[in-house]
Amino acid sequence: GIPVSKRFFVPENGNGVFWYSYDLGLVHTIMISSEHSLSKKHRQYKWIENDLQNINRTVTPWIVVESHRPLYMGENQTDQIIVEEFMRREFESLLIRYNVDLFLAGHYHSYLRTCDGLYKSKCNNGGMTHITVGTAGARLDYGYHLITGLKWTEKFLLEYGYGKVTVYNSSTIHWSFISSHGDYEGEKLDEVWIRRPR
């Protein structure tokens, strides 16, 4: 096989395919590695902090962070929830300090969208919207179920699909989740408008 580091071109401003950032239109995207340490002493944390400090919000008013693992999910997979809690404890406050707008992740083979302003497991608390889209083709997580009582869960689906982001301007993004399979193929199964400033 060919190592992933030889298959894809990524900007040379981070650590190869593991963490890097780029601007596209009005959006600054930061790709992070949930498989490397995110503790304050680790070089990835320091790199993320430096990257966030140097964003020109006049040029790129939107900040999107992408990670393999999410910070928030609600499936009853105890061993995975421990990882999420550790990630939140280590660097969620850094993302809040720099007003990150959207956190996109995969890992789970399901779809989840949180409430807006999510921070420290509370909605409308100065945070961002978190969306997990792990439904591109692998077997869905039918063996797991959503933990009930999580007030931050806005939408949870076990449907194949993909996400679509439309950036309208410096204050409005539209997110939609489109079905890619079965009876609902091509249909919008979820959507949300994300506005800034919050």
Secondary structure, 3 states (H helix, E strand, C coil): CCCHHHHCCCCCCCCCCCCEEEEECCEEEEECCCCCCCCCCCHHHHHHHHHHHCCCCCCCCEEEEEECCCCCCCECCHHHHHHHHHHHHHHHHHHHHCCCCEEEECCCCCEEEECCCEECCECCCCCEEEEEECCCCCCCCCCCCECCCCCCEEEEECCCEEEEEEEEECCEEEEEEEECCHHHCCCEEEEEEEECCC
